[in-house]
Amino acid sequence: MSKTTNKFSPEVRQRAIRMVLDHDEFLSTAVIVVLSIFLRFKGSPESKAVEAPHSETGG
């Protein structure tokens, strides 16, 4: 069996993890925006038409 070695130092790995966690909120928001645009174009019943008044959509 071969012994695995780490290519990166612990400091580099910690920095990479911190960068991912710092941008986690942004990535979540971006996914929600892209999904909502996709559903709007697809004509999903969960998406509200832009010109529809709130009284017709319940929101």
C-alpha positions as a Markdown table, in Angstrom:
| # | Residue | x | y | z |
|---|---|---|---|---|
| 1 | Met | 0.0 | 0.0 | 0.0 |
| 2 | Ser | 1.2 | 3.5 | -0.8 |
| 3 | Lys | 1.3 | 6.2 | 1.8 |
| 4 | Thr | -0.7 | 9.3 | 0.7 |
| 5 | Thr | 0.9 | 12.7 | 1.1 |
| 6 | Asn | -0.7 | 16.1 | 1.4 |
| 7 | Lys | 0.2 | 18.5 | -1.4 |
| 8 | Phe | -0.8 | 21.5 | 0.6 |
| 9 | Ser | 0.2 | 22.8 | 4.0 |
| 10 | Pro | -2.4 | 22.9 | 6.8 |
| 11 | Glu | -2.4 | 26.8 | 6.5 |
| 12 | Val | -3.3 | 26.6 | 2.9 |
| 13 | Arg | -6.1 | 24.1 | 3.6 |
| 14 | Gln | -7.5 | 26.2 | 6.4 |
| 15 | Arg | -7.4 | 29.3 | 4.2 |
| 16 | Ala | -9.3 | 27.5 | 1.5 |
| 17 | Ile | -11.9 | 26.3 | 3.9 |
| 18 | Arg | -12.3 | 29.8 | 5.3 |
| 19 | Met | -12.8 | 31.2 | 1.8 |
| 20 | Val | -15.5 | 28.7 | 1.0 |
| 21 | Leu | -17.3 | 29.4 | 4.3 |
| 22 | Asp | -17.0 | 33.2 | 3.8 |
| 23 | His | -18.7 | 32.9 | 0.4 |
| 24 | Asp | -21.3 | 30.3 | 1.4 |
| 25 | Glu | -24.1 | 32.9 | 1.8 |
| 26 | Phe | -23.3 | 34.4 | -1.6 |
| 27 | Leu | -23.4 | 31.0 | -3.3 |
| 28 | Ser | -26.7 | 30.1 | -1.7 |
| 29 | Thr | -28.3 | 33.4 | -2.8 |
| 30 | Ala | -26.9 | 32.9 | -6.3 |
| 31 | Val | -28.4 | 29.4 | -6.6 |
| 32 | Ile | -31.8 | 30.7 | -5.4 |
| 33 | Val | -31.8 | 33.5 | -7.9 |
| 34 | Val | -30.9 | 31.2 | -10.8 |
| 35 | Leu | -33.5 | 28.7 | -9.8 |
| 36 | Ser | -36.2 | 31.4 | -9.5 |
| 37 | Ile | -35.3 | 32.7 | -13.0 |
| 38 | Phe | -35.4 | 29.2 | -14.4 |
| 39 | Leu | -38.8 | 28.6 | -12.8 |
| 40 | Arg | -40.1 | 31.9 | -14.1 |
| 41 | Phe | -39.2 | 31.1 | -17.7 |
| 42 | Lys | -40.5 | 27.5 | -17.4 |
| 43 | Gly | -43.8 | 28.8 | -16.2 |
| 44 | Ser | -43.9 | 27.1 | -12.9 |
| 45 | Pro | -47.1 | 27.5 | -10.8 |
| 46 | Glu | -44.9 | 28.6 | -7.9 |
| 47 | Ser | -43.7 | 31.6 | -9.8 |
| 48 | Lys | -45.7 | 34.8 | -10.0 |
| 49 | Ala | -46.2 | 36.6 | -13.3 |
| 50 | Val | -44.5 | 40.0 | -13.2 |
| 51 | Glu | -47.6 | 41.9 | -14.1 |
| 52 | Ala | -49.9 | 40.0 | -11.7 |
| 53 | Pro | -51.1 | 42.1 | -8.8 |
| 54 | His | -50.5 | 40.7 | -5.3 |
| 55 | Ser | -54.3 | 40.2 | -4.7 |
| 56 | Glu | -54.4 | 37.6 | -7.5 |
| 57 | Thr | -51.4 | 35.6 | -6.3 |
| 58 | Gly | -51.9 | 35.6 | -2.5 |
| 59 | Gly | -48.6 | 37.2 | -1.7 |
